[in-house]
């Protein structure tokens, strides 16, 4: 099986005449959109034409940006990818200016509801139109918008790209050999304790080579976020993020309240794992991901594929076939290699009803779970197939629903058939992942809050960033982590902090983890009858606020009790783990 993804259905290369033709056509279609907006059509006709043109632009943007960004994701030194991403950045700026003008136009229509009611075409994008009317209050002032967007090309966007270059070309000296950062971080899951410790020390030591430019990247991206939130009329970066996420403060506060209440239970889990591994002062950071129990198995990709197809197919046969096809059609770029960025992600290609998944697979069960996670995103994308581009924009918190549901499903299926000896390992593996999406994510939320607040006064230097990271880890992990062996550079290795235009890309993971547990509980209660409801839920994620989408399956996300009920499930697993390791 070829372990590298296939992008040839997008374009054959950067010299492909189809690529060059689409690149030339893209700005011309933006001019067509502007002409429609400036034209003399009546409002209903104008909105209908704009709706059609947005589909044309969506498909072009989808295809061009996917090819360029995905090529660079696995080949950081590809000069053509870098060149054309810069070209696209300029075109996207022009597109954003027209999009803002359209938003202002929609916001100016006093009879928008009448126009929607009179047009079947507009009814299909009604939520998008109503949201645009609301967002009209938060557009950048028209007179300065072109300059602000153009400056972002040498500001947040440029620093975000620099960060990706630094990360994907960074190496660490592990036992005398220079290996990619993603590979050395993958050794945290190794069964050999000395490998984990040496890899951690090599990783920490390696950051000295890039800590200074990384600190400049982070400060620049977060200062731009502060500037944009003010330009758009939001009280804070968090308020801007919540608005973009279609989420309100009541929901965030309810979730964080419950998380803080349950942190002591996560610390019990970490201390129990520490004792199991022979540590007396909490868990050293290098053993956070240490495998335990009798199921310390290294999986091949073929084994991972067979397991996922078989087990996920028990949820619905269509999902099993879907996953098998993803492997067969080379949707997945599997292994770490030099020049490839770290981590994992899923990128939708909506016009082709496909997704592309990048992982850095090294063979742990966690890596198998990561593939399940990313293919959950792909399944979500499949559920959105056929919808207009304007109705597939899933807010970040809901975007994690299907991915974490898949993790829950995999863990449930594997535990169900496991022997008693295997259960400890699998239970701990599930808790390890949950610990990351709740406890570590909470530390990232605290850290980013401090960076954004401090950035109002000054740029934080490397030592300040490291200190802030350690204090955030203390507030979240507490005595579950060894205070002498933590990770002061977590801000340097997590790409989420550096995404220009995306801030607080942390709490959505906690939301997704706990929301998915609530959804999964309904599946356990209702069985196969819930599958159509689940798919409808995923299809509706771009068509409503988070509170409304959740209410469609009977969940009140503004009530802390919902979040407590999901965390109570985790507590039950922690209790079981602590009992097993006594």
N, C-alpha and C positions, 0 to 999 in steps of 0.2 A: 504494500500500500504506500502510495506517495504521501509523505508527511507534510508536504507544502501545499498551501491552498492554490486554487486555480482561479486566476483573475481574467483569463482569456475571453470569457463571455462578455466582459466589460469592453476591453480593448486588447489587441494583440501586443501593444507596446506603445511607447510615447511617440514613435514614428508612424503609428497606424493612421492612415488617412481619415478613418472615422473619428479618432480622437481629435485630430487637428481640426476637422470640420466642426465637431461639436464645440470645441473650445472657441472657435470663431463665431459660431452661431449663438452661444450663450449670451454675450452682451447685446446682440441684436434682438433677441427675444425680450430682454429687459427693456429695451427701447420700445418694443411693441406694447409691453405692459404699461409703460409711461404714457404712450399715445392713447391707449384705451382710457386711462385715468383722466387725461387732459381733454378727451373728446367730448362731443356734445350730446351723447346718448342720454336718454332718461335714466334715472338712478337704477331701476330694476335691470334694464338691459346692460348698463355699465357693470353692475355687480356680477351679472351672469357671465359677461365676457371676461371679467377679471378672474372669476372662478375657473373658467376654462384655461386661461393663460397661466394661472398658478400651477395647473397640472403639467403643462408643457415645461415650465421652469423647474418644477420639482423633479421631474424625470431627468432633465439635463444635469441639474445640480447633483442629484443622487449618483448618477453614473460617473461624472467627472471627478467629484470629490472622493468617492469611494476608491476609484482606481489610483489616484495620486496618494491619498493618505494611507491606504492599505499597503501600497508598494513601499512607502517610506517606513511603515511600522515594522517591517521585517528586513529592511535594508536601509539603515540610517544614512549610509554614504551614497545613496543613489542621487546623483546630481540632478537628473531630469525630474525626479519626484519633488525635490526641494524647489527647483525652478518653477514648476507648474503649480505647486501649492501656493507659491508667492503670487503667481499670475491670478489664480483663483481668488486669493484674498482680496485683490483689488476689485475683481468683478463682483464678489460677494458684497463689498462695501457699497457699490453702486446699487445692487439689488436691495440692500437694507434701506437705503435712502428712499427708493420707490415704495418699499413695503411700509415704511413709516408714513409716507404720504397717503397711502391707501388706508392705513389705520386711522389717520386724522380725518380722511374723507368719510369713512364709515361712522366715526364718532360724531360727525356733523349732521348726519341724517336724522331728522326728527321723527320720521315715519318708518324706521327700520323694521319694526315688527310687522307692519302692513306689507312691506316689500317681501319679507320672508314668507308671509302667509299666501301671497299671490304667486309664488314661484316654486314649483317642485324642485328645481335645481338648487335654489337657495335654501330650501328646507333641509337638504342633505348636508349642508355646511352651516346650519343655523347656530350651533354652539360657537363655532369659530367666528362668525360675524358678531355675535353678542359679546364674545370675549374681546374682539378687536375694538368694539365701541367702548368697552370699559378701559382697555389699554390705551386708548387715545389720550387719557389723562396723564399717562406716564411715558410719553415719547420725548426724546431729546428735542429741545427747541429747534425749530426748523432752520433758523439762520445759522446755527453753529454745528448742526449735525454732520454735514459733510467733512468738516475739519476735525471733529472729534473722532469720527470713524477712520479718517485717513491717518490721524496720529496714532490710532491703536495698532496700525500695521507695524510701526516702529516701537510700539509700547507693549501692551499685554500680549498681543499675538506673537510678536517677535520673541519676547522672553519665554513664552510658552514653548515655542519651537526650539529655542536654545536649550531649554530644560530637557526636552525629548532627545535632542542630540547628545547632550551630556550623559544622560541615562543610558541610552542604547549603545554608546561607544565606551562606556565606563567598564573597567576591569578591576578585579581584586587579586592580590597575590595570595593564592591558597596553596599552602605547602610547596612553595617554590614555583608555582605555575600561575600565569596570568589567565584568568577565566572571566567570562562575562558576569556582570553583577547579577543578572537574573539567574544564572547557574549557581552562583555561590549562595544566593538566598534560598534556592531550592534545596540546598543541603540541610536546611533547618529541619527537614522532615526525615532525614536519614536515621536508620536504626542504630547507628554507631554513635555513642555519646561524644567520643573524641572528635568525630567528623563535625558534629553540630557545633561544638565549642570552637574548634579551629576555624570553621566557616564564619561564625559570628565575629570572631576576633579579626579575621581577614576583612570582612565586610566593614566593620567599624573603622579599622585603620585606613581603608581605601578612601573613605569620604573626605579625608584631608585634601585629596587631589582636586575635589570639585566643590568643597563646602562654600568657598567664597562666591563663585559665579552662581551657584544654586541660591544663595541667600539674596543676591541681587535680583534673580528671577522672581523669587517669591515676593519680595518687597514691591517690585514693579507691578506684578499682576494684582496684588491686593490694593495698592494705591489706585490703580485704574478702576478697580471695583468700587472703591469709595467715591471716586469722581463721577462714575456713571450713575451710581445710586442717587447722588445729589442732582445730577443733570436731569434725571427722570422723575424727580420729585418724591423720592422715597425717603422715609426717616433714617433708614439704615440699609446696609448691604443685606442683612438678614431679612428685612421686610421685602426688599426687591426679590430675593431668592424665594421667599414664601409665595409671593405673587406669581412668579414664574412657575412655581411648583403647583399652583392652584390649591394651596394649603393655607390654613389660617393659624394664627398664634395659639388658639385654644387647642388645636390638634397637637401641635408641637409640644406645648406645655404639658398636656395630658400624658404624652408618651415619655417625655423626659422625667416627669414626676415619678412614673412607675419604674423607669430604669434606675433612677437614684435609689429608690426603695429596695431594689433587688440586687444592688451591687454587692452587699455582704455575702450573698449566696454564691455569686461568681467567685468571690475571693476564697470561699470554702473549697470550691472545686480546685482552684489553682494551688492552694496549700496542700490539699490531699494528693494532687498529682506530684507536687514537689517532694512530699515525703515518700511517695512510691518510687521516685527516681533517686532518692538518697539525699535530698536537700533539706536543710533545717531552717532556712531563713527566707522561705518563700521561693517561688519559681524563678530561676535565672532566665533572662529573656531568651537565651539560646535554646532553652528547653520548652518554650511555649508550644512548639509544634512537634515535640518529640512523640513518636508513636509508642504506645504502651500495649500490654497484653500479648496474646499469642498470634494475633493476625498481622504481624509485621511482614507484610507481603509486598513485593515490588511487582506492579502490574505492567504488562506490555500494553501497547495501544490496542492490539487485537483483543486482549482480554477485556480492556475497558469498553471497547465497542460492543462485544458480545454481552457483557453485563448490562450495559445501558439499554440496548435494544430489547433484551429479554425482560428486564425488570420494569422499565418505563412502559413497555408494551402492555403490561398488566393493568396500567391505569386506563389506557385506551390503545387498541391495536394501531390506530393512526399515528400515535406518537412514536411507537416502536419503529414503524416504517419510515417515519420522518427522520428519526435519528440515524437509522441505517443509511438512508439516502444522503444525509449530510456527510457521512464518512465516504460513501461511494463516489459522490460528486465532488469531493475535495473542497468542501466548504471550510475545512479546519486546517490551520497552520499549527502544527503540534509542538515541535521541540524547540528548546532554546538554542540560539546560535549567535555568533558575533554579529553585531549590527542590528539585532532584533530587540525591540523594546521589551521591558519586563512586564510581568502581570498577565492579565487575560482580559479580553473584551469580545463583544459581539457587535458587528456592524450590519445594520439592515440595508438591503438593496431592494427597495419597495417596488420599483418598476418591474423588476425581474422575479418578484416573489421568492427571493433568496435571502440568506444571511451568510455572513462570513465571520468565523470565529478564530481568534488567536489565543493560544495557550502557550505555556512553557512547561510542558509535561515532563516529569522526571520519574513517574511511576508510583507515587504514593497514592493511598486511597483518597487523600485530599485532592490530588490532581484529577482523579476520576470524578470526584464530586464537583470540581471546577468545570470540567467538560459538561457535566449535567447542568450546572448553573448556567453556563453560556448558551447551551442548547435550549434551556428554558426561555432565554431571551429570544432565541430563534423561533421557538414555538409561538411565543407572543406575537412576533412579527408575522408569522403565518396566519394567526387569528385576525390580524389587521389587514390582510390581503384584500384588495379590491376597493378599499375606502379611499376617498380623496386625500391627497397629501395633507391638506389642512386639518384633517380629522384623525391623523395618526400620531400627532405630537403628544406622546405620553409624558406626563410630568415625572420628574426623577423618582419620587417616592414610589409611585405605582409601577414605574419601569422595572423595579426589582421584584415585583410580585411573582411572576412566572419563574424567574431564575431561582429564587429561594424556595418556592413551592417544589421545584424539581429536586433541590437538595433534600428537603423534608421527605419527599416521596422516595428518593433513593435510600436514605437512611432507614426509613420505615420498612421498606422491602428487604433490605439486607439484614436488618436486625431480626426480622420475623423468621428468617430461615437460618440464623446463625446458631452455632453451638454455644454452650455456656462459656467456653474459653474465648470464643470470638466476640461475644457480646461486650466484654469489657473494652476491647480495642475499638470496636465500632461505636459504642456509646461514648467513649472518650473522644473519638474523632469528631463526632457530631457536636459534643460540648466545646471542643477546641474551636470549631468553626463559629459556633454561636457566640463564644467568648470574644471572637474578633469582631463580629458584626454588632455586638452590643457594647462591650467594655472598651475595646480599642476604638471603635467608632465614636464613643462618647469622649474619649481622650482627644480625638481629632477635632471634634466639635469645639471642645474647650480651647484647644490650641489655636484653631483658626479664629475663634472669637477674639482671643487676646491679640493675635497678629493684626487683625483688622482694626481693633480699637487702638492699639499702640501706633499703628501706621498714621493715625491722625497727627501724631506728635513728631515721630521720627522713624527712619528706617532701622529695623532691628538688625544688629550685627550677628555674626555666627554664634557667639557665646550666648547672646540673649535668646536666640532661637532655640538653641540646645537647652537652655535653662527652662524656657517656656514649655518645651516638649516634655521634659522630665517632671515638671510640676503638673502638667496635664495627666501624665501617666500615674503620678501619685494620687491624684484626685479620682481617677477611674479604677486603676488596678489596686491601689492601696497596698496592704501587706500581702496581697496575693503574689506580688512580684518581689524578688530580692532587690532591696533598695540600692545595692551596689552594682547590679548587673542588669541595667535597663537599656533603652535604645534612644540616645539623645538625637539621632539623625533620622528619625522616622519622617520628619518633614522633608528630607532630601530624597527619599526613595519612593514616596507616594505621589504619583502623577496627578491625583485628584486636586491637590492644592493649587496646581499651576494651570488649570484649564481656564483660559481667558473666556469670560462670559458665563462660566459655571462656578458658583461659589457655594460654600458649605456642602460640597459633594461628599457628605459623610452621613448626616442624619437620615437621608433617604435609604441607606442600607439598613439601619436599625428599624426604620418604618417597614421596609420590605420584609425583613426577618420576622417581625412580630405580626404584621398584617397577614403574611403568608401562613403563619402558624394558625391564625384564626380561620383563614380560608381552608387550610388543610384539615382542621378539626371538623369543618362542615362536610368535607369529602369523606372522612372516616365515619361520620354519622349517617350520611346518605348513600355512600357507595357510588356505583356506576351512574345512578340517576343524577348525580351532581355534575358529571362531566360536561353536559351541554351548558349548564349554568356557569361553570368555570370558564368555558370558552367565550360565552357571551360577556362575562365580566372583563376578560382580557380585551375583547373587541371594543368595549365601551370606554377604555381607559383614556382615549383622546377626546372623549365627547362629554366630559363633565368635570366638575370640581372633585377633589379627592373625597370630600365628605359625601357627595351625592353618589359617586361610584361605589363607595363602601356601603352606603345605605341600601344599594340595590341587592346586596346579599345579606342584609340584616345586621350590619356592623356600624356602631356609633363610635367613630374615631375620636370624638371630642370628649369621650368619657374615659377617665383613667382606668376604670374597671375593665374595659376591653383589653387594654395593654397589660394590666395585672393578670388577666386570665391567660394570656399568651405566655407571660413570664412564669406563671405558676407551672406550666407544662415543663419549662426549662428547669425550674426548681425541683420538680419531681425527678428529672433525669440526674440532676446534681446529687440529690439524696441517694438515689440508687447507686451512682458512681462511688460516693463516699462510703457507702455500706460495703460495696464490693472490694474496696482497697483497704479496709480496716485490717 
